[in-house]
Amino acid sequence: MVKTITSADFEALVKNATKPVILEFGADW
């Protein structure tokens, strides 16, 4: 899934998301 996210959204992901989700967004970036 490709999604435009704000820095605040990304910070929320860093705090709350699992590692697989972080890696998924990282691949998109």
mmJSON file of the N, C-alpha and C atoms, coordinates in Angstrom:
{"data_MODEL":{"atom_site":{
"group_PDB":["ATOM","ATOM","ATOM","ATOM","ATOM","ATOM","ATOM","ATOM","ATOM","ATOM","ATOM","ATOM","ATOM","ATOM","ATOM","ATOM","ATOM","ATOM","ATOM","ATOM","ATOM","ATOM","ATOM","ATOM","ATOM","ATOM","ATOM","ATOM","ATOM","ATOM","ATOM","ATOM","ATOM","ATOM","ATOM","ATOM","ATOM","ATOM","ATOM","ATOM","ATOM","ATOM","ATOM","ATOM","ATOM","ATOM","ATOM","ATOM","ATOM","ATOM","ATOM","ATOM","ATOM","ATOM","ATOM","ATOM","ATOM","ATOM","ATOM","ATOM","ATOM","ATOM","ATOM","ATOM","ATOM","ATOM","ATOM","ATOM","ATOM","ATOM","ATOM","ATOM","ATOM","ATOM","ATOM","ATOM","ATOM","ATOM","ATOM","ATOM","ATOM","ATOM","ATOM","ATOM","ATOM","ATOM","ATOM"],
"id":[1,2,3,4,5,6,7,8,9,10,11,12,13,14,15,16,17,18,19,20,21,22,23,24,25,26,27,28,29,30,31,32,33,34,35,36,37,38,39,40,41,42,43,44,45,46,47,48,49,50,51,52,53,54,55,56,57,58,59,60,61,62,63,64,65,66,67,68,69,70,71,72,73,74,75,76,77,78,79,80,81,82,83,84,85,86,87],
"type_symbol":["N","C","C","N","C","C","N","C","C","N","C","C","N","C","C","N","C","C","N","C","C","N","C","C","N","C","C","N","C","C","N","C","C","N","C","C","N","C","C","N","C","C","N","C","C","N","C","C","N","C","C","N","C","C","N","C","C","N","C","C","N","C","C","N","C","C","N","C","C","N","C","C","N","C","C","N","C","C","N","C","C","N","C","C","N","C","C"],
"label_atom_id":["N","CA","C","N","CA","C","N","CA","C","N","CA","C","N","CA","C","N","CA","C","N","CA","C","N","CA","C","N","CA","C","N","CA","C","N","CA","C","N","CA","C","N","CA","C","N","CA","C","N","CA","C","N","CA","C","N","CA","C","N","CA","C","N","CA","C","N","CA","C","N","CA","C","N","CA","C","N","CA","C","N","CA","C","N","CA","C","N","CA","C","N","CA","C","N","CA","C","N","CA","C"],
"label_alt_id":[null,null,null,null,null,null,null,null,null,null,null,null,null,null,null,null,null,null,null,null,null,null,null,null,null,null,null,null,null,null,null,null,null,null,null,null,null,null,null,null,null,null,null,null,null,null,null,null,null,null,null,null,null,null,null,null,null,null,null,null,null,null,null,null,null,null,null,null,null,null,null,null,null,null,null,null,null,null,null,null,null,null,null,null,null,null,null],
"label_comp_id":["MET","MET","MET","VAL","VAL","VAL","LYS","LYS","LYS","THR","THR","THR","ILE","ILE","ILE","THR","THR","THR","SER","SER","SER","ALA","ALA","ALA","ASP","ASP","ASP","PHE","PHE","PHE","GLU","GLU","GLU","ALA","ALA","ALA","LEU","LEU","LEU","VAL","VAL","VAL","LYS","LYS","LYS","ASN","ASN","ASN","ALA","ALA","ALA","THR","THR","THR","LYS","LYS","LYS","PRO","PRO","PRO","VAL","VAL","VAL","ILE","ILE","ILE","LEU","LEU","LEU","GLU","GLU","GLU","PHE","PHE","PHE","GLY","GLY","GLY","ALA","ALA","ALA","ASP","ASP","ASP","TRP","TRP","TRP"],
"label_asym_id":["A","A","A","A","A","A","A","A","A","A","A","A","A","A","A","A","A","A","A","A","A","A","A","A","A","A","A","A","A","A","A","A","A","A","A","A","A","A","A","A","A","A","A","A","A","A","A","A","A","A","A","A","A","A","A","A","A","A","A","A","A","A","A","A","A","A","A","A","A","A","A","A","A","A","A","A","A","A","A","A","A","A","A","A","A","A","A"],
"label_entity_id":["1","1","1","1","1","1","1","1","1","1","1","1","1","1","1","1","1","1","1","1","1","1","1","1","1","1","1","1","1","1","1","1","1","1","1","1","1","1","1","1","1","1","1","1","1","1","1","1","1","1","1","1","1","1","1","1","1","1","1","1","1","1","1","1","1","1","1","1","1","1","1","1","1","1","1","1","1","1","1","1","1","1","1","1","1","1","1"],
"label_seq_id":[1,1,1,2,2,2,3,3,3,4,4,4,5,5,5,6,6,6,7,7,7,8,8,8,9,9,9,10,10,10,11,11,11,12,12,12,13,13,13,14,14,14,15,15,15,16,16,16,17,17,17,18,18,18,19,19,19,20,20,20,21,21,21,22,22,22,23,23,23,24,24,24,25,25,25,26,26,26,27,27,27,28,28,28,29,29,29],
"pdbx_PDB_ins_code":[null,null,null,null,null,null,null,null,null,null,null,null,null,null,null,null,null,null,null,null,null,null,null,null,null,null,null,null,null,null,null,null,null,null,null,null,null,null,null,null,null,null,null,null,null,null,null,null,null,null,null,null,null,null,null,null,null,null,null,null,null,null,null,null,null,null,null,null,null,null,null,null,null,null,null,null,null,null,null,null,null,null,null,null,null,null,null],
"Cartn_x":[0.848,0.0,0.876,0.651,1.388,0.477,0.974,0.159,1.043,0.514,1.227,0.927,1.977,1.794,2.554,2.031,2.714,3.751,4.628,5.639,4.973,3.861,3.132,2.587,2.039,1.572,2.719,3.874,5.025,5.506,5.512,5.898,4.957,3.657,2.687,2.976,3.336,3.693,4.916,5.925,7.151,6.842,5.954,5.618,4.743,3.808,2.741,2.767,3.351,3.244,4.23,3.938,4.851,5.974,7.063,8.192,7.811,6.99,6.601,5.954,5.157,4.537,5.591,6.521,7.626,8.399,8.701,9.443,8.638,7.315,6.46,6.502,6.342,6.426,7.828,8.824,10.21,10.493,9.909,10.094,9.455,8.311,7.638,8.429,9.111,9.918,11.199],
"Cartn_y":[-1.205,0.0,1.243,2.096,3.357,4.465,5.239,6.269,7.454,8.649,9.844,10.07,10.171,10.364,11.589,12.238,13.39,12.923,13.808,13.455,13.034,13.661,13.286,11.865,11.525,10.16,9.171,9.531,8.639,8.454,9.532,9.435,8.508,8.607,7.711,6.255,6.021,4.667,4.161,5.011,4.631,4.249,5.001,4.735,3.492,3.278,2.302,1.08,1.212,0.143,-0.986,-2.13,-3.263,-3.088,-3.816,-3.718,-4.001,-5.011,-5.232,-4.003,-3.257,-2.049,-0.988,-0.816,0.129,-0.216,-1.48,-1.912,-1.671,-1.861,-1.643,-0.183,0.729,2.147,2.53,1.959,2.241,1.874,0.762,0.345,1.357,1.917,2.915,4.218,4.548,5.754,5.516],
"Cartn_z":[0.0,0.0,0.0,-0.978,-1.055,-0.55,0.399,1.045,1.384,1.167,1.605,3.08,3.883,5.323,5.785,6.813,7.387,8.393,8.79,9.789,11.1,11.446,12.661,12.553,11.373,11.142,11.28,10.713,10.773,12.208,12.979,14.391,15.151,14.851,15.476,15.115,13.857,13.437,14.181,14.297,14.998,16.444,17.075,18.472,18.62,17.702,17.923,17.009,15.83,14.842,15.105,14.513,14.584,13.572,13.742,12.826,11.366,11.066,9.665,9.02,9.782,9.235,8.962,9.884,9.693,8.426,8.247,7.066,5.797,5.877,4.71,4.282,5.238,4.915,4.478,5.117,4.751,3.302,2.846,1.46,0.507,0.924,0.098,0.04,1.133,1.156,0.374],
"occupancy":[1.0,1.0,1.0,1.0,1.0,1.0,1.0,1.0,1.0,1.0,1.0,1.0,1.0,1.0,1.0,1.0,1.0,1.0,1.0,1.0,1.0,1.0,1.0,1.0,1.0,1.0,1.0,1.0,1.0,1.0,1.0,1.0,1.0,1.0,1.0,1.0,1.0,1.0,1.0,1.0,1.0,1.0,1.0,1.0,1.0,1.0,1.0,1.0,1.0,1.0,1.0,1.0,1.0,1.0,1.0,1.0,1.0,1.0,1.0,1.0,1.0,1.0,1.0,1.0,1.0,1.0,1.0,1.0,1.0,1.0,1.0,1.0,1.0,1.0,1.0,1.0,1.0,1.0,1.0,1.0,1.0,1.0,1.0,1.0,1.0,1.0,1.0],
"B_iso_or_equiv":[0.0,0.0,0.0,0.0,0.0,0.0,0.0,0.0,0.0,0.0,0.0,0.0,0.0,0.0,0.0,0.0,0.0,0.0,0.0,0.0,0.0,0.0,0.0,0.0,0.0,0.0,0.0,0.0,0.0,0.0,0.0,0.0,0.0,0.0,0.0,0.0,0.0,0.0,0.0,0.0,0.0,0.0,0.0,0.0,0.0,0.0,0.0,0.0,0.0,0.0,0.0,0.0,0.0,0.0,0.0,0.0,0.0,0.0,0.0,0.0,0.0,0.0,0.0,0.0,0.0,0.0,0.0,0.0,0.0,0.0,0.0,0.0,0.0,0.0,0.0,0.0,0.0,0.0,0.0,0.0,0.0,0.0,0.0,0.0,0.0,0.0,0.0],
"pdbx_formal_charge":[null,null,null,null,null,null,null,null,null,null,null,null,null,null,null,null,null,null,null,null,null,null,null,null,null,null,null,null,null,null,null,null,null,null,null,null,null,null,null,null,null,null,null,null,null,null,null,null,null,null,null,null,null,null,null,null,null,null,null,null,null,null,null,null,null,null,null,null,null,null,null,null,null,null,null,null,null,null,null,null,null,null,null,null,null,null,null],
"auth_seq_id":[1,1,1,2,2,2,3,3,3,4,4,4,5,5,5,6,6,6,7,7,7,8,8,8,9,9,9,10,10,10,11,11,11,12,12,12,13,13,13,14,14,14,15,15,15,16,16,16,17,17,17,18,18,18,19,19,19,20,20,20,21,21,21,22,22,22,23,23,23,24,24,24,25,25,25,26,26,26,27,27,27,28,28,28,29,29,29],
"auth_comp_id":["MET","MET","MET","VAL","VAL","VAL","LYS","LYS","LYS","THR","THR","THR","ILE","ILE","ILE","THR","THR","THR","SER","SER","SER","ALA","ALA","ALA","ASP","ASP","ASP","PHE","PHE","PHE","GLU","GLU","GLU","ALA","ALA","ALA","LEU","LEU","LEU","VAL","VAL","VAL","LYS","LYS","LYS","ASN","ASN","ASN","ALA","ALA","ALA","THR","THR","THR","LYS","LYS","LYS","PRO","PRO","PRO","VAL","VAL","VAL","ILE","ILE","ILE","LEU","LEU","LEU","GLU","GLU","GLU","PHE","PHE","PHE","GLY","GLY","GLY","ALA","ALA","ALA","ASP","ASP","ASP","TRP","TRP","TRP"],
"auth_asym_id":["A","A","A","A","A","A","A","A","A","A","A","A","A","A","A","A","A","A","A","A","A","A","A","A","A","A","A","A","A","A","A","A","A","A","A","A","A","A","A","A","A","A","A","A","A","A","A","A","A","A","A","A","A","A","A","A","A","A","A","A","A","A","A","A","A","A","A","A","A","A","A","A","A","A","A","A","A","A","A","A","A","A","A","A","A","A","A"],
"auth_atom_id":["N","CA","C","N","CA","C","N","CA","C","N","CA","C","N","CA","C","N","CA","C","N","CA","C","N","CA","C","N","CA","C","N","CA","C","N","CA","C","N","CA","C","N","CA","C","N","CA","C","N","CA","C","N","CA","C","N","CA","C","N","CA","C","N","CA","C","N","CA","C","N","CA","C","N","CA","C","N","CA","C","N","CA","C","N","CA","C","N","CA","C","N","CA","C","N","CA","C","N","CA","C"],
"pdbx_PDB_model_num":[1,1,1,1,1,1,1,1,1,1,1,1,1,1,1,1,1,1,1,1,1,1,1,1,1,1,1,1,1,1,1,1,1,1,1,1,1,1,1,1,1,1,1,1,1,1,1,1,1,1,1,1,1,1,1,1,1,1,1,1,1,1,1,1,1,1,1,1,1,1,1,1,1,1,1,1,1,1,1,1,1,1,1,1,1,1,1]
}}}
